[in-house]
Amino acid sequence: MFSIKIEKPSYKQLQELNIETWTQWECEPSTFDWEYECDEIAYVLEGKVKITTKDGTTVEINQGDLVSFPKGLKCTWNVIKKIRKVYTFK
């Protein structure tokens, strides 16, 4: 089973991760399927999304969340409020 890890990082943690060098991505409200080809870490700058994994688990991701997606995860993204994030691959 693939699990999505969500945490609320401190400002210091974000500095240590050097998120200002990560790639930025945004998406308007929509629904789409996605598969992670590598481990990804993302920090949500704004927005709200519900992600449902193939086993039926649903998680909600919001502004200020630091999220880890494992390689091989297949899921459906439901972007509720325009999302803007930065991300990097592990």
PDB file of N, CA, C and O in Angstrom:
ATOM      1  N   MET A   1       0.841  -1.189   0.000  1.00  0.00           N
ATOM      2  CA  MET A   1       0.000   0.000   0.000  1.00  0.00           C
ATOM      3  C   MET A   1       0.883   1.249   0.000  1.00  0.00           C
ATOM      4  O   MET A   1       1.877   1.325   0.722  1.00  0.00           O
ATOM      5  N   PHE A   2       0.504   2.205  -0.810  1.00  0.00           N
ATOM      6  CA  PHE A   2       1.232   3.468  -0.900  1.00  0.00           C
ATOM      7  C   PHE A   2       0.536   4.493  -0.021  1.00  0.00           C
ATOM      8  O   PHE A   2      -0.684   4.644  -0.087  1.00  0.00           O
ATOM      9  N   SER A   3       1.298   5.195   0.798  1.00  0.00           N
ATOM     10  CA  SER A   3       0.654   6.198   1.631  1.00  0.00           C
ATOM     11  C   SER A   3       1.234   7.580   1.365  1.00  0.00           C
ATOM     12  O   SER A   3       2.420   7.738   1.074  1.00  0.00           O
ATOM     13  N   ILE A   4       0.366   8.567   1.474  1.00  0.00           N
ATOM     14  CA  ILE A   4       0.730   9.969   1.305  1.00  0.00           C
ATOM     15  C   ILE A   4       0.984  10.527   2.701  1.00  0.00           C
ATOM     16  O   ILE A   4       0.141  10.389   3.587  1.00  0.00           O
ATOM     17  N   LYS A   5       2.131  11.151   2.899  1.00  0.00           N
ATOM     18  CA  LYS A   5       2.472  11.731   4.202  1.00  0.00           C
ATOM     19  C   LYS A   5       2.263  13.245   4.138  1.00  0.00           C
ATOM     20  O   LYS A   5       2.761  13.914   3.233  1.00  0.00           O
ATOM     21  N   ILE A   6       1.512  13.778   5.123  1.00  0.00           N
ATOM     22  CA  ILE A   6       1.225  15.210   5.171  1.00  0.00           C
ATOM     23  C   ILE A   6       1.698  15.753   6.515  1.00  0.00           C
ATOM     24  O   ILE A   6       1.413  15.175   7.564  1.00  0.00           O
ATOM     25  N   GLU A   7       2.422  16.869   6.473  1.00  0.00           N
ATOM     26  CA  GLU A   7       2.838  17.520   7.709  1.00  0.00           C
ATOM     27  C   GLU A   7       2.769  19.033   7.558  1.00  0.00           C
ATOM     28  O   GLU A   7       2.717  19.559   6.446  1.00  0.00           O
ATOM     29  N   LYS A   8       2.771  19.717   8.686  1.00  0.00           N
ATOM     30  CA  LYS A   8       2.786  21.187   8.716  1.00  0.00           C
ATOM     31  C   LYS A   8       4.203  21.602   9.123  1.00  0.00           C
ATOM     32  O   LYS A   8       4.536  21.577  10.308  1.00  0.00           O
ATOM     33  N   PRO A   9       5.029  21.977   8.163  1.00  0.00           N
ATOM     34  CA  PRO A   9       6.419  22.300   8.473  1.00  0.00           C
ATOM     35  C   PRO A   9       6.587  23.674   9.110  1.00  0.00           C
ATOM     36  O   PRO A   9       5.762  24.569   8.924  1.00  0.00           O
ATOM     37  N   SER A  10       7.657  23.821   9.854  1.00  0.00           N
ATOM     38  CA  SER A  10       7.998  25.131  10.403  1.00  0.00           C
ATOM     39  C   SER A  10       8.722  25.933   9.324  1.00  0.00           C
ATOM     40  O   SER A  10       9.171  25.383   8.319  1.00  0.00           O
ATOM     41  N   TYR A  11       8.827  27.229   9.548  1.00  0.00           N
ATOM     42  CA  TYR A  11       9.557  28.088   8.621  1.00  0.00           C
ATOM     43  C   TYR A  11      10.996  27.599   8.490  1.00  0.00           C
ATOM     44  O   TYR A  11      11.557  27.596   7.394  1.00  0.00           O
ATOM     45  N   LYS A  12      11.592  27.187   9.604  1.00  0.00           N
ATOM     46  CA  LYS A  12      12.974  26.689   9.602  1.00  0.00           C
ATOM     47  C   LYS A  12      13.097  25.430   8.736  1.00  0.00           C
ATOM     48  O   LYS A  12      14.053  25.296   7.972  1.00  0.00           O
ATOM     49  N   GLN A  13      12.136  24.512   8.853  1.00  0.00           N
ATOM     50  CA  GLN A  13      12.162  23.294   8.024  1.00  0.00           C
ATOM     51  C   GLN A  13      12.112  23.654   6.535  1.00  0.00           C
ATOM     52  O   GLN A  13      12.820  23.064   5.720  1.00  0.00           O
ATOM     53  N   LEU A  14      11.265  24.630   6.194  1.00  0.00           N
ATOM     54  CA  LEU A  14      11.147  25.035   4.788  1.00  0.00           C
ATOM     55  C   LEU A  14      12.457  25.629   4.285  1.00  0.00           C
ATOM     56  O   LEU A  14      12.856  25.387   3.145  1.00  0.00           O
ATOM     57  N   GLN A  15      13.121  26.402   5.131  1.00  0.00           N
ATOM     58  CA  GLN A  15      14.427  26.966   4.758  1.00  0.00           C
ATOM     59  C   GLN A  15      15.445  25.851   4.542  1.00  0.00           C
ATOM     60  O   GLN A  15      16.209  25.874   3.578  1.00  0.00           O
ATOM     61  N   GLU A  16      15.446  24.867   5.458  1.00  0.00           N
ATOM     62  CA  GLU A  16      16.394  23.752   5.349  1.00  0.00           C
ATOM     63  C   GLU A  16      16.146  22.926   4.087  1.00  0.00           C
ATOM     64  O   GLU A  16      17.085  22.393   3.497  1.00  0.00           O
ATOM     65  N   LEU A  17      14.887  22.821   3.679  1.00  0.00           N
ATOM     66  CA  LEU A  17      14.544  22.087   2.456  1.00  0.00           C
ATOM     67  C   LEU A  17      14.861  22.890   1.198  1.00  0.00           C
ATOM     68  O   LEU A  17      14.893  22.345   0.095  1.00  0.00           O
ATOM     69  N   ASN A  18      15.097  24.205   1.376  1.00  0.00           N
ATOM     70  CA  ASN A  18      15.443  25.080   0.259  1.00  0.00           C
ATOM     71  C   ASN A  18      14.328  25.130  -0.791  1.00  0.00           C
ATOM     72  O   ASN A  18      14.584  25.048  -1.992  1.00  0.00           O
ATOM     73  N   ILE A  19      13.077  25.268  -0.309  1.00  0.00           N
ATOM     74  CA  ILE A  19      11.935  25.179  -1.233  1.00  0.00           C
ATOM     75  C   ILE A  19      11.899  26.268  -2.288  1.00  0.00           C
ATOM     76  O   ILE A  19      11.236  26.111  -3.314  1.00  0.00           O
ATOM     77  N   GLU A  20      12.607  27.381  -2.054  1.00  0.00           N
ATOM     78  CA  GLU A  20      12.580  28.453  -3.069  1.00  0.00           C
ATOM     79  C   GLU A  20      13.262  28.030  -4.370  1.00  0.00           C
ATOM     80  O   GLU A  20      13.126  28.710  -5.387  1.00  0.00           O
ATOM     81  N   THR A  21      13.999  26.906  -4.348  1.00  0.00           N
ATOM     82  CA  THR A  21      14.654  26.405  -5.566  1.00  0.00           C
ATOM     83  C   THR A  21      13.816  25.328  -6.267  1.00  0.00           C
ATOM     84  O   THR A  21      14.180  24.869  -7.349  1.00  0.00           O
ATOM     85  N   TRP A  22      12.699  24.925  -5.655  1.00  0.00           N
ATOM     86  CA  TRP A  22      11.873  23.871  -6.229  1.00  0.00           C
ATOM     87  C   TRP A  22      11.058  24.394  -7.412  1.00  0.00           C
ATOM     88  O   TRP A  22      10.859  25.600  -7.561  1.00  0.00           O
ATOM     89  N   THR A  23      10.598  23.483  -8.234  1.00  0.00           N
ATOM     90  CA  THR A  23       9.775  23.810  -9.402  1.00  0.00           C
ATOM     91  C   THR A  23       8.361  24.176  -8.963  1.00  0.00           C
ATOM     92  O   THR A  23       7.790  23.523  -8.090  1.00  0.00           O
ATOM     93  N   GLN A  24       7.794  25.224  -9.571  1.00  0.00           N
ATOM     94  CA  GLN A  24       6.434  25.634  -9.229  1.00  0.00           C
ATOM     95  C   GLN A  24       5.445  25.034 -10.221  1.00  0.00           C
ATOM     96  O   GLN A  24       5.749  24.885 -11.405  1.00  0.00           O
ATOM     97  N   TRP A  25       4.261  24.693  -9.727  1.00  0.00           N
ATOM     98  CA  TRP A  25       3.186  24.123 -10.544  1.00  0.00           C
ATOM     99  C   TRP A  25       1.864  24.628 -10.012  1.00  0.00           C
ATOM    100  O   TRP A  25       1.697  24.784  -8.802  1.00  0.00           O
ATOM    101  N   GLU A  26       0.921  24.887 -10.906  1.00  0.00           N
ATOM    102  CA  GLU A  26      -0.417  25.282 -10.477  1.00  0.00           C
ATOM    103  C   GLU A  26      -1.458  24.655 -11.382  1.00  0.00           C
ATOM    104  O   GLU A  26      -1.180  24.273 -12.519  1.00  0.00           O
ATOM    105  N   CYS A  27      -2.678  24.559 -10.837  1.00  0.00           N
ATOM    106  CA  CYS A  27      -3.767  23.917 -11.574  1.00  0.00           C
ATOM    107  C   CYS A  27      -5.098  24.496 -11.114  1.00  0.00           C
ATOM    108  O   CYS A  27      -5.350  24.630  -9.916  1.00  0.00           O
ATOM    109  N   GLU A  28      -5.942  24.834 -12.074  1.00  0.00           N
ATOM    110  CA  GLU A  28      -7.289  25.312 -11.792  1.00  0.00           C
ATOM    111  C   GLU A  28      -8.153  24.127 -11.335  1.00  0.00           C
ATOM    112  O   GLU A  28      -7.765  22.977 -11.539  1.00  0.00           O
ATOM    113  N   PRO A  29      -9.307  24.386 -10.725  1.00  0.00           N
ATOM    114  CA  PRO A  29     -10.190  23.293 -10.310  1.00  0.00           C
ATOM    115  C   PRO A  29     -10.454  22.314 -11.461  1.00  0.00           C
ATOM    116  O   PRO A  29     -10.858  22.703 -12.556  1.00  0.00           O
ATOM    117  N   SER A  30     -10.212  21.043 -11.176  1.00  0.00           N
ATOM    118  CA  SER A  30     -10.367  19.981 -12.172  1.00  0.00           C
ATOM    119  C   SER A  30     -10.189  18.638 -11.478  1.00  0.00           C
ATOM    120  O   SER A  30      -9.849  18.579 -10.297  1.00  0.00           O
ATOM    121  N   THR A  31     -10.419  17.569 -12.217  1.00  0.00           N
ATOM    122  CA  THR A  31     -10.221  16.203 -11.715  1.00  0.00           C
ATOM    123  C   THR A  31      -9.417  15.443 -12.759  1.00  0.00           C
ATOM    124  O   THR A  31      -9.723  15.496 -13.950  1.00  0.00           O
ATOM    125  N   PHE A  32      -8.380  14.732 -12.301  1.00  0.00           N
ATOM    126  CA  PHE A  32      -7.549  13.968 -13.231  1.00  0.00           C
ATOM    127  C   PHE A  32      -6.837  12.832 -12.490  1.00  0.00           C
ATOM    128  O   PHE A  32      -6.622  12.897 -11.279  1.00  0.00           O
ATOM    129  N   ASP A  33      -6.479  11.796 -13.243  1.00  0.00           N
ATOM    130  CA  ASP A  33      -5.718  10.672 -12.700  1.00  0.00           C
ATOM    131  C   ASP A  33      -4.231  10.972 -12.803  1.00  0.00           C
ATOM    132  O   ASP A  33      -3.787  11.654 -13.726  1.00  0.00           O
ATOM    133  N   TRP A  34      -3.459  10.453 -11.838  1.00  0.00           N
ATOM    134  CA  TRP A  34      -2.020  10.695 -11.829  1.00  0.00           C
ATOM    135  C   TRP A  34      -1.288   9.487 -11.273  1.00  0.00           C
ATOM    136  O   TRP A  34      -1.799   8.784 -10.402  1.00  0.00           O
ATOM    137  N   GLU A  35      -0.072   9.250 -11.790  1.00  0.00           N
ATOM    138  CA  GLU A  35       0.803   8.208 -11.248  1.00  0.00           C
ATOM    139  C   GLU A  35       2.180   8.817 -11.021  1.00  0.00           C
ATOM    140  O   GLU A  35       2.726   9.483 -11.900  1.00  0.00           O
ATOM    141  N   TYR A  36       2.732   8.585  -9.843  1.00  0.00           N
ATOM    142  CA  TYR A  36       4.045   9.126  -9.484  1.00  0.00           C
ATOM    143  C   TYR A  36       5.142   8.181  -9.949  1.00  0.00           C
ATOM    144  O   TYR A  36       5.214   7.030  -9.517  1.00  0.00           O
ATOM    145  N   GLU A  37       6.000   8.685 -10.840  1.00  0.00           N
ATOM    146  CA  GLU A  37       7.095   7.888 -11.383  1.00  0.00           C
ATOM    147  C   GLU A  37       8.325   7.923 -10.487  1.00  0.00           C
ATOM    148  O   GLU A  37       9.227   7.101 -10.645  1.00  0.00           O
ATOM    149  N   CYS A  38       8.372   8.866  -9.546  1.00  0.00           N
ATOM    150  CA  CYS A  38       9.453   8.955  -8.552  1.00  0.00           C
ATOM    151  C   CYS A  38       8.839   9.481  -7.261  1.00  0.00           C
ATOM    152  O   CYS A  38       7.708   9.966  -7.245  1.00  0.00           O
ATOM    153  N   ASP A  39       9.612   9.375  -6.177  1.00  0.00           N
ATOM    154  CA  ASP A  39       9.179   9.990  -4.924  1.00  0.00           C
ATOM    155  C   ASP A  39       9.169  11.499  -5.125  1.00  0.00           C
ATOM    156  O   ASP A  39      10.098  12.059  -5.708  1.00  0.00           O
ATOM    157  N   GLU A  40       8.121  12.154  -4.645  1.00  0.00           N
ATOM    158  CA  GLU A  40       8.003  13.602  -4.783  1.00  0.00           C
ATOM    159  C   GLU A  40       7.681  14.217  -3.421  1.00  0.00           C
ATOM    160  O   GLU A  40       6.920  13.654  -2.634  1.00  0.00           O
ATOM    161  N   ILE A  41       8.268  15.370  -3.164  1.00  0.00           N
ATOM    162  CA  ILE A  41       7.917  16.179  -1.993  1.00  0.00           C
ATOM    163  C   ILE A  41       7.373  17.491  -2.538  1.00  0.00           C
ATOM    164  O   ILE A  41       7.970  18.098  -3.427  1.00  0.00           O
ATOM    165  N   ALA A  42       6.228  17.927  -1.998  1.00  0.00           N
ATOM    166  CA  ALA A  42       5.607  19.167  -2.458  1.00  0.00           C
ATOM    167  C   ALA A  42       5.199  20.019  -1.262  1.00  0.00           C
ATOM    168  O   ALA A  42       4.841  19.506  -0.202  1.00  0.00           O
ATOM    169  N   TYR A  43       5.263  21.333  -1.462  1.00  0.00           N
ATOM    170  CA  TYR A  43       4.780  22.277  -0.458  1.00  0.00           C
ATOM    171  C   TYR A  43       3.674  23.099  -1.103  1.00  0.00           C
ATOM    172  O   TYR A  43       3.887  23.721  -2.143  1.00  0.00           O
ATOM    173  N   VAL A  44       2.492  23.105  -0.490  1.00  0.00           N
ATOM    174  CA  VAL A  44       1.331  23.784  -1.060  1.00  0.00           C
ATOM    175  C   VAL A  44       1.337  25.253  -0.633  1.00  0.00           C
ATOM    176  O   VAL A  44       1.221  25.570   0.551  1.00  0.00           O
ATOM    177  N   LEU A  45       1.475  26.139  -1.617  1.00  0.00           N
ATOM    178  CA  LEU A  45       1.491  27.580  -1.374  1.00  0.00           C
ATOM    179  C   LEU A  45       0.079  28.138  -1.228  1.00  0.00           C
ATOM    180  O   LEU A  45      -0.156  29.067  -0.455  1.00  0.00           O
ATOM    181  N   GLU A  46      -0.859  27.561  -1.982  1.00  0.00           N
ATOM    182  CA  GLU A  46      -2.266  27.959  -1.878  1.00  0.00           C
ATOM    183  C   GLU A  46      -3.130  26.884  -2.501  1.00  0.00           C
ATOM    184  O   GLU A  46      -2.667  26.098  -3.328  1.00  0.00           O
ATOM    185  N   GLY A  47      -4.402  26.856  -2.095  1.00  0.00           N
ATOM    186  CA  GLY A  47      -5.350  25.943  -2.714  1.00  0.00           C
ATOM    187  C   GLY A  47      -5.807  24.812  -1.818  1.00  0.00           C
ATOM    188  O   GLY A  47      -5.444  24.715  -0.646  1.00  0.00           O
ATOM    189  N   LYS A  48      -6.627  23.954  -2.425  1.00  0.00           N
ATOM    190  CA  LYS A  48      -7.196  22.805  -1.725  1.00  0.00           C
ATOM    191  C   LYS A  48      -7.443  21.705  -2.739  1.00  0.00           C
ATOM    192  O   LYS A  48      -8.001  21.942  -3.811  1.00  0.00           O
ATOM    193  N   VAL A  49      -7.016  20.485  -2.383  1.00  0.00           N
ATOM    194  CA  VAL A  49      -7.205  19.346  -3.270  1.00  0.00           C
ATOM    195  C   VAL A  49      -7.520  18.108  -2.439  1.00  0.00           C
ATOM    196  O   VAL A  49      -7.013  17.943  -1.330  1.00  0.00           O
ATOM    197  N   LYS A  50      -8.362  17.245  -2.992  1.00  0.00           N
ATOM    198  CA  LYS A  50      -8.616  15.944  -2.382  1.00  0.00           C
ATOM    199  C   LYS A  50      -8.013  14.908  -3.322  1.00  0.00           C
ATOM    200  O   LYS A  50      -8.263  14.914  -4.527  1.00  0.00           O
ATOM    201  N   ILE A  51      -7.219  14.026  -2.743  1.00  0.00           N
ATOM    202  CA  ILE A  51      -6.555  12.988  -3.526  1.00  0.00           C
ATOM    203  C   ILE A  51      -7.064  11.637  -3.046  1.00  0.00           C
ATOM    204  O   ILE A  51      -7.037  11.340  -1.852  1.00  0.00           O
ATOM    205  N   THR A  52      -7.531  10.819  -3.990  1.00  0.00           N
ATOM    206  CA  THR A  52      -8.024   9.486  -3.677  1.00  0.00           C
ATOM    207  C   THR A  52      -7.102   8.464  -4.307  1.00  0.00           C
ATOM    208  O   THR A  52      -6.868   8.487  -5.515  1.00  0.00           O
ATOM    209  N   THR A  53      -6.572   7.555  -3.476  1.00  0.00           N
ATOM    210  CA  THR A  53      -5.679   6.517  -3.973  1.00  0.00           C
ATOM    211  C   THR A  53      -6.511   5.360  -4.525  1.00  0.00           C
ATOM    212  O   THR A  53      -7.723   5.303  -4.318  1.00  0.00           O
ATOM    213  N   LYS A  54      -5.855   4.446  -5.225  1.00  0.00           N
ATOM    214  CA  LYS A  54      -6.560   3.331  -5.857  1.00  0.00           C
ATOM    215  C   LYS A  54      -7.230   2.418  -4.833  1.00  0.00           C
ATOM    216  O   LYS A  54      -8.184   1.716  -5.169  1.00  0.00           O
ATOM    217  N   ASP A  55      -6.736   2.418  -3.565  1.00  0.00           N
ATOM    218  CA  ASP A  55      -7.375   1.586  -2.535  1.00  0.00           C
ATOM    219  C   ASP A  55      -8.558   2.291  -1.866  1.00  0.00           C
ATOM    220  O   ASP A  55      -9.161   1.754  -0.937  1.00  0.00           O
ATOM    221  N   GLY A  56      -8.891   3.513  -2.348  1.00  0.00           N
ATOM    222  CA  GLY A  56     -10.052   4.222  -1.845  1.00  0.00           C
ATOM    223  C   GLY A  56      -9.770   5.211  -0.720  1.00  0.00           C
ATOM    224  O   GLY A  56     -10.693   5.874  -0.246  1.00  0.00           O
ATOM    225  N   THR A  57      -8.521   5.326  -0.285  1.00  0.00           N
ATOM    226  CA  THR A  57      -8.167   6.288   0.753  1.00  0.00           C
ATOM    227  C   THR A  57      -8.187   7.695   0.171  1.00  0.00           C
ATOM    228  O   THR A  57      -7.626   7.932  -0.899  1.00  0.00           O
ATOM    229  N   THR A  58      -8.834   8.639   0.874  1.00  0.00           N
ATOM    230  CA  THR A  58      -8.874  10.026   0.429  1.00  0.00           C
ATOM    231  C   THR A  58      -8.201  10.909   1.467  1.00  0.00           C
ATOM    232  O   THR A  58      -8.469  10.798   2.664  1.00  0.00           O
ATOM    233  N   VAL A  59      -7.319  11.791   0.991  1.00  0.00           N
ATOM    234  CA  VAL A  59      -6.667  12.765   1.862  1.00  0.00           C
ATOM    235  C   VAL A  59      -6.944  14.157   1.303  1.00  0.00           C
ATOM    236  O   VAL A  59      -7.093  14.342   0.095  1.00  0.00           O
ATOM    237  N   GLU A  60      -7.011  15.131   2.211  1.00  0.00           N
ATOM    238  CA  GLU A  60      -7.205  16.514   1.800  1.00  0.00           C
ATOM    239  C   GLU A  60      -5.907  17.261   2.034  1.00  0.00           C
ATOM    240  O   GLU A  60      -5.300  17.158   3.100  1.00  0.00           O
ATOM    241  N   ILE A  61      -5.489  18.010   1.032  1.00  0.00           N
ATOM    242  CA  ILE A  61      -4.253  18.781   1.100  1.00  0.00           C
ATOM    243  C   ILE A  61      -4.609  20.253   0.957  1.00  0.00           C
ATOM    244  O   ILE A  61      -5.372  20.647   0.075  1.00  0.00           O
ATOM    245  N   ASN A  62      -4.034  21.059   1.852  1.00  0.00           N
ATOM    246  CA  ASN A  62      -4.358  22.477   1.906  1.00  0.00           C
ATOM    247  C   ASN A  62      -3.099  23.331   1.946  1.00  0.00           C
ATOM    248  O   ASN A  62      -1.982  22.829   2.078  1.00  0.00           O
ATOM    249  N   GLN A  63      -3.313  24.625   1.829  1.00  0.00           N
ATOM    250  CA  GLN A  63      -2.224  25.596   1.932  1.00  0.00           C
ATOM    251  C   GLN A  63      -1.412  25.333   3.201  1.00  0.00           C
ATOM    252  O   GLN A  63      -1.968  25.123   4.280  1.00  0.00           O
ATOM    253  N   GLY A  64      -0.078  25.348   3.048  1.00  0.00           N
ATOM    254  CA  GLY A  64       0.812  25.155   4.192  1.00  0.00           C
ATOM    255  C   GLY A  64       1.201  23.715   4.454  1.00  0.00           C
ATOM    256  O   GLY A  64       1.995  23.442   5.354  1.00  0.00           O
ATOM    257  N   ASP A  65       0.647  22.778   3.673  1.00  0.00           N
ATOM    258  CA  ASP A  65       0.996  21.365   3.862  1.00  0.00           C
ATOM    259  C   ASP A  65       2.266  21.000   3.093  1.00  0.00           C
ATOM    260  O   ASP A  65       2.479  21.439   1.963  1.00  0.00           O
ATOM    261  N   LEU A  66       3.096  20.190   3.736  1.00  0.00           N
ATOM    262  CA  LEU A  66       4.261  19.585   3.096  1.00  0.00           C
ATOM    263  C   LEU A  66       3.866  18.133   2.875  1.00  0.00           C
ATOM    264  O   LEU A  66       3.550  17.419   3.826  1.00  0.00           O
ATOM    265  N   VAL A  67       3.883  17.697   1.623  1.00  0.00           N
ATOM    266  CA  VAL A  67       3.328  16.394   1.265  1.00  0.00           C
ATOM    267  C   VAL A  67       4.385  15.530   0.583  1.00  0.00           C
ATOM    268  O   VAL A  67       5.115  15.993  -0.293  1.00  0.00           O
ATOM    269  N   SER A  68       4.452  14.267   1.001  1.00  0.00           N
ATOM    270  CA  SER A  68       5.354  13.302   0.368  1.00  0.00           C
ATOM    271  C   SER A  68       4.514  12.272  -0.369  1.00  0.00           C
ATOM    272  O   SER A  68       3.642  11.628   0.215  1.00  0.00           O
ATOM    273  N   PHE A  69       4.791  12.124  -1.672  1.00  0.00           N
ATOM    274  CA  PHE A  69       4.112  11.144  -2.512  1.00  0.00           C
ATOM    275  C   PHE A  69       5.120  10.056  -2.880  1.00  0.00           C
ATOM    276  O   PHE A  69       6.196  10.370  -3.389  1.00  0.00           O
ATOM    277  N   PRO A  70       4.798   8.785  -2.635  1.00  0.00           N
ATOM    278  CA  PRO A  70       5.740   7.712  -2.955  1.00  0.00           C
ATOM    279  C   PRO A  70       5.711   7.308  -4.435  1.00  0.00           C
ATOM    280  O   PRO A  70       4.679   7.383  -5.102  1.00  0.00           O
ATOM    281  N   LYS A  71       6.860   6.885  -4.912  1.00  0.00           N
ATOM    282  CA  LYS A  71       6.974   6.357  -6.275  1.00  0.00           C
ATOM    283  C   LYS A  71       5.985   5.210  -6.445  1.00  0.00           C
ATOM    284  O   LYS A  71       5.855   4.355  -5.569  1.00  0.00           O
ATOM    285  N   GLY A  72       5.290   5.200  -7.581  1.00  0.00           N
ATOM    286  CA  GLY A  72       4.350   4.126  -7.893  1.00  0.00           C
ATOM    287  C   GLY A  72       2.916   4.408  -7.473  1.00  0.00           C
ATOM    288  O   GLY A  72       2.010   3.656  -7.833  1.00  0.00           O
ATOM    289  N   LEU A  73       2.696   5.481  -6.716  1.00  0.00           N
ATOM    290  CA  LEU A  73       1.346   5.814  -6.268  1.00  0.00           C
ATOM    291  C   LEU A  73       0.469   6.173  -7.460  1.00  0.00           C
ATOM    292  O   LEU A  73       0.839   7.010  -8.284  1.00  0.00           O
ATOM    293  N   LYS A  74      -0.696   5.535  -7.546  1.00  0.00           N
ATOM    294  CA  LYS A  74      -1.698   5.873  -8.552  1.00  0.00           C
ATOM    295  C   LYS A  74      -2.872   6.478  -7.811  1.00  0.00           C
ATOM    296  O   LYS A  74      -3.352   5.912  -6.830  1.00  0.00           O
ATOM    297  N   CYS A  75      -3.337   7.634  -8.279  1.00  0.00           N
ATOM    298  CA  CYS A  75      -4.391   8.330  -7.558  1.00  0.00           C
ATOM    299  C   CYS A  75      -5.187   9.232  -8.489  1.00  0.00           C
ATOM    300  O   CYS A  75      -4.843   9.418  -9.656  1.00  0.00           O
ATOM    301  N   THR A  76      -6.263   9.788  -7.936  1.00  0.00           N
ATOM    302  CA  THR A  76      -7.081  10.761  -8.646  1.00  0.00           C
ATOM    303  C   THR A  76      -7.038  12.065  -7.866  1.00  0.00           C
ATOM    304  O   THR A  76      -7.318  12.095  -6.667  1.00  0.00           O
ATOM    305  N   TRP A  77      -6.689  13.132  -8.551  1.00  0.00           N
ATOM    306  CA  TRP A  77      -6.661  14.474  -7.971  1.00  0.00           C
ATOM    307  C   TRP A  77      -7.998  15.150  -8.251  1.00  0.00           C
ATOM    308  O   TRP A  77      -8.480  15.146  -9.383  1.00  0.00           O
ATOM    309  N   ASN A  78      -8.593  15.731  -7.208  1.00  0.00           N
ATOM    310  CA  ASN A  78      -9.787  16.550  -7.355  1.00  0.00           C
ATOM    311  C   ASN A  78      -9.425  17.926  -6.796  1.00  0.00           C
ATOM    312  O   ASN A  78      -9.464  18.145  -5.586  1.00  0.00           O
ATOM    313  N   VAL A  79      -9.076  18.841  -7.689  1.00  0.00           N
ATOM    314  CA  VAL A  79      -8.672  20.185  -7.279  1.00  0.00           C
ATOM    315  C   VAL A  79      -9.933  20.988  -6.987  1.00  0.00           C
ATOM    316  O   VAL A  79     -10.698  21.319  -7.893  1.00  0.00           O
ATOM    317  N   ILE A  80     -10.136  21.297  -5.706  1.00  0.00           N
ATOM    318  CA  ILE A  80     -11.330  22.010  -5.246  1.00  0.00           C
ATOM    319  C   ILE A  80     -11.156  23.518  -5.434  1.00  0.00           C
ATOM    320  O   ILE A  80     -12.044  24.204  -5.941  1.00  0.00           O
ATOM    321  N   LYS A  81      -9.993  24.015  -5.014  1.00  0.00           N
ATOM    322  CA  LYS A  81      -9.656  25.438  -5.107  1.00  0.00           C
ATOM    323  C   LYS A  81      -8.289  25.513  -5.777  1.00  0.00           C
ATOM    324  O   LYS A  81      -7.374  24.785  -5.394  1.00  0.00           O
ATOM    325  N   LYS A  82      -8.140  26.380  -6.768  1.00  0.00           N
ATOM    326  CA  LYS A  82      -6.889  26.480  -7.520  1.00  0.00           C
ATOM    327  C   LYS A  82      -5.685  26.197  -6.624  1.00  0.00           C
ATOM    328  O   LYS A  82      -5.522  26.806  -5.567  1.00  0.00           O
ATOM    329  N   ILE A  83      -4.849  25.264  -7.067  1.00  0.00           N
ATOM    330  CA  ILE A  83      -3.680  24.890  -6.277  1.00  0.00           C
ATOM    331  C   ILE A  83      -2.421  25.449  -6.902  1.00  0.00           C
ATOM    332  O   ILE A  83      -2.257  25.474  -8.122  1.00  0.00           O
ATOM    333  N   ARG A  84      -1.545  25.892  -6.032  1.00  0.00           N
ATOM    334  CA  ARG A  84      -0.212  26.346  -6.433  1.00  0.00           C
ATOM    335  C   ARG A  84       0.761  25.707  -5.466  1.00  0.00           C
ATOM    336  O   ARG A  84       0.655  25.884  -4.252  1.00  0.00           O
ATOM    337  N   LYS A  85       1.711  24.961  -6.012  1.00  0.00           N
ATOM    338  CA  LYS A  85       2.664  24.257  -5.165  1.00  0.00           C
ATOM    339  C   LYS A  85       4.058  24.360  -5.753  1.00  0.00           C
ATOM    340  O   LYS A  85       4.239  24.716  -6.917  1.00  0.00           O
ATOM    341  N   VAL A  86       5.037  24.041  -4.921  1.00  0.00           N
ATOM    342  CA  VAL A  86       6.398  23.838  -5.389  1.00  0.00           C
ATOM    343  C   VAL A  86       6.734  22.394  -5.058  1.00  0.00           C
ATOM    344  O   VAL A  86       6.243  21.845  -4.071  1.00  0.00           O
ATOM    345  N   TYR A  87       7.581  21.774  -5.894  1.00  0.00           N
ATOM    346  CA  TYR A  87       7.892  20.372  -5.677  1.00  0.00           C
ATOM    347  C   TYR A  87       9.303  20.040  -6.106  1.00  0.00           C
ATOM    348  O   TYR A  87       9.937  20.773  -6.865  1.00  0.00           O
ATOM    349  N   THR A  88       9.782  18.911  -5.600  1.00  0.00           N
ATOM    350  CA  THR A  88      11.061  18.368  -5.990  1.00  0.00           C
ATOM    351  C   THR A  88      10.978  16.851  -5.930  1.00  0.00           C
ATOM    352  O   THR A  88      10.113  16.294  -5.254  1.00  0.00           O
ATOM    353  N   PHE A  89      11.879  16.191  -6.638  1.00  0.00           N
ATOM    354  CA  PHE A  89      11.933  14.732  -6.605  1.00  0.00           C
ATOM    355  C   PHE A  89      13.040  14.277  -5.675  1.00  0.00           C
ATOM    356  O   PHE A  89      14.104  14.893  -5.621  1.00  0.00           O
ATOM    357  N   LYS A  90      12.796  13.200  -4.943  1.00  0.00           N
ATOM    358  CA  LYS A  90      13.810  12.670  -4.028  1.00  0.00           C
ATOM    359  C   LYS A  90      14.738  11.741  -4.777  1.00  0.00           C
ATOM    360  O   LYS A  90      15.666  11.188  -4.187  1.00  0.00           O
TER     361      LYS A  90
END
